[in-house]
Each structure stands twice: as structure tokens, then as C-alpha cells.
Amino acid sequence: MDYKKVTDQFAVAPQITIEDVATIKALGYVAIINNRPDGEAPGQPLIQDIKSQTLAQGMQFIDLPIVSGTLPMEAIQQTKATLDQIDGPVFAYCRTGTRSITLWALSQIGTLDGQEISSCVNNAGYDLPFLAPYL
């Protein structure tokens, strides 16, 4: 499983598998956020299957699918609220990790300094120049 640690409390990844959930728990994450709708690609694991395995592992599952190319304000707000409420590290995934890290970055405006957000994004290996005006 390929994933990027963004901060001590947040990581992002491309699409995970049902088998990855046990690894995510072993890495110390207490919750998984899904940012990918079902049916984006053939063979993609179903959200319900990943959710069931996450709950079976004793972790929280937050289903917040975002259609690629969109960033609804309510999704940003829900990401912030989720991260504020969960006590422990959170793992988010989508097709490539880009939606997940973008939601994280935008949800951290006002909490972290813009330069710190940008640095975390870049250190995780993502290049998101479109975020600059917001940070």
C-alpha cells in the first residue's frame, strides 16, 4: 500500500483495498475517510466493503465521496469537523490521494499557517499550485 504521511495526525493514499484496512490500523490510524465515489473505475473496491472491514477493525469510517474536479464547501467543512472531532490519526483515500490532500489543505485554513499547509502538501509529494491563492 502506497500512502503519504502529511502530518502526525493525517495521511492520504490512492485507492485502498479491503486488505489494506488491517495495515492502516496497525500503523496507528483510528479512522478512515473515503473521498472516492463508487464506480469511478472498473474493479474498484466498494465503499461498503471497505467500511465493513474498517468497522470490524474497531476504527471509524467517514464516507465523504467527492466527484473528481469538484470541491464542495460542505465537504471542506465536513473534513474540518471530522478532523477536529476524531481523537487520533486519520487516514484518507481517493483515486490518487489528490482529492483527500486538497480537502485536508483547505480544511486547515485558519488552523495552520498557509506556508505550513503548503509545506505539508509538498512534503507529501503533491504539487497543488491552485491552492496558493487560498493559503
N, C-alpha and C positions, 0 to 999 in steps of 0.2 A: 504494500500500500504506500502510495506516494502522498505525503502531506507536508504542509509548511506550518511551522510554529510562528505565529505572528507576535504573540506576547505570551507570558507565562499563563495567561488565562484564556487564550483563544488560538485555535488552529484552523486551517482550511485545507480542503482536499478536492481533487476531482472525484467523480462518482465513486462511492464506496460499494462494497459487496456485503452481503449478509455475514460472511465470514470475517470481514474487517471489524465488525462491531466488538467482538471479544478483544481484539488488539487495541482498539480505541479505549476500551475500559481499562485494559492492562497498562496503558500509557497514562492513566490517571484522570481521564476526562469523565465528567459526571453527566454530560448532556450532549446530544447530537441535534444540530439544526439542519433540516433538509431545505435547500433552496432550489431544488430542481423538480419541475412537474413530471408526473408520469408521462411516458410516451414520447419523450424527445428523441429517443434513438431506439432502434431495434435491439432487443436483448438487455436493455437497461433494467436493473432490479426494481421491483415495485416498491413504492413508498411503504405500503402496508407491511410488506415482508421485513423491511429494514426496521420499521417502527416496532413490530412484534419482537424482533431479536433484541432491540435496544431496551425495551421494557423488561424482557426476560433477563437481561443482564443487570437489571436494577438501576438503569440510567433513565434520565428524562429524554423525551423526544419532542421536538418542536417542528411542526410541519409548516413551513413558510415558503412554498414554491413560488418562484419568480420566473415569468416568461423572459427568455433571453432578450436583451435590448431594452428592458423596462426596469425602472426603479421607482415603484410607487412610494410616496411619502409614508403611507401607513406601514409598509414593510420596513422602512428605515426606523420608524418609531417602535414597531414591534420588536425589531432586533435589539434596539437600545433597552427596552423594557425587559426583554428576556435576559440580556446580559447583566442587567442590574439586579434581577431577581434570583438568578441561579448562583448558588454558593459553591463555586469550584470551576475548574477549567471546562470550556465549551469547545466542541468540535463541529465545524460546519462544512457542508459539501454542496456542490452543484456539478455541472458537467466538467468544468476545468478549475474551479475554485475562484474564478474571477467575480462572479455574482456575489459569492459569500464574502470575499475580502472587501468588495466595494460596499456592501451593506454594512460591514463592520466599520470601515473607514468613515462613512457618512454618519453612522450612529454615534461615533466618538467625538464629533464636532461639539465643542463646548465642554467636553470632559478632558480631552487631551489637547495639547498644543498641536497646531497644524503641521509643524515640522516633525513632531514626534509621530504623528499619524503617517505622514509621508515616508518617514524613515522605516517604520514598521512594515509598510506595504512593500517598499523597495527591498528591504532585507529578506522578505519572504519570497522574493523573486518575481514580483508583479510590477509591471510598468503601466500605471494608470494616469497618464498626463491630464485626462479630462477632469480629474479630481482637484487639480491645482486651484481653480477659481473658488472652490468651496472651502478650501483649507486656509 
